[in-house]
Amino acid sequence: MSAARHIVGVAVTPDMPVFELAVPCEVFGIDRADLADPWYELRFAASNPGRHAARSGLSVDAPHPLSSLADADTVILPAFARARQVEPPPEMVAAVRAAHARGRRIVAICTGSYVLAAAGLLDGRRATTHWMNAFDFTQRYPQVTFDPDVLYTEEGNIFTSAGTGAAIDLCLHLVRLDHGAAVANEVARRMVVPPHRDGGQSQFAAPPPRPRTPDSLGGALDWARRRLDQPLTVADLAREARLSQRTFARRFRESVGTSPLQWLVGQRVRLAQELLETTDDSIERIAHRTGFGTPANLRTHFARQTSVTPTTYRQVFHR
């Protein structure tokens, strides 16, 4: 008597990103019975079963209802469009809760973590998502132990991954758990990707681009950039721009798209990145040169904007 196939149920929503959906298709959807027999059976489920438009002009046939996810052995929540990310559909949240109640393995790829958090399944658990969503995620779900420095997390039968490429690492990890390292390594070889990147490996944010300086404020911003090692206030910037604080703040947000204080913090973090990359200055010295004052203050703001610590950033990008 042959063993039953391991069913992988994937939640489908309109306008979902393609890559995070394609990875489970590549890993679990191609019959690799020559490696492990039986292989996985991939099923797509949606609130409204049928064809759904994804991004980049592609579409996905999802013939199963979301309630069928409770019957899958593994439930995968890929990345979602922003609207569904910040307000997960109630029926999807309910389906995930039902699957978890039945002991199913639950996997969130990239921003799929938002659905798990909304369902309460990440409360008190360690989890991650794409580094670009780190600040937003922690503000929305403070009850989650968020880890911005990893490719994926494993907490019992609940898994979360960082963005994009980390989906490959997590899916291969699941194969490794189910069928062993040799099978997972062969799948990786056929996909022409590294056989194993540990989940604890960091995901890194690139230095933020320097915003285009509006002509009306350019002098004040350049003045501030030359004095990032000093205490600076909105009043200082407004005085340099020869405007009232209220007018300066309004024009600043209209032109730059953020508040003066947020811009200052971003400039200080950007300078810290450059110093970490190009100098051997101590963290304490960099904290003073960037105006953060103390290493603790530097670490707090640096991690909030880049999702990694200054020390980790230096280890990877130094020179």
Secondary structure, 3 states (H helix, E strand, C coil): CCCCCEEEEEECCCCCCCHHHHHHHHHHHCCCCCCCCCCEEEEEEECCCEEEECHHHCEEEECEEHHHHHHCCEEEECCCCHHHHHCCCHHHHHHHHHHHHCCCEEEECHHHHHHHHHCCCCECCEECCCHHHHHHHHHHCCCEEECCCCCEEEECCEEEECCCCHHHHHHHHHHHHHHCHHHHHHHHHHHCCCCCCCCCCCCCCCCCCCCCCCCCCHHHHHHHHCCCCCCCCHHHHHHHHCCCHHHHHHHHHHHHCCCHHHHHHHHHHHHHHHHHHHCCCCHHHHHHHCCCCCHHHHHHHHHHHHCCCHHHHHHHHCC
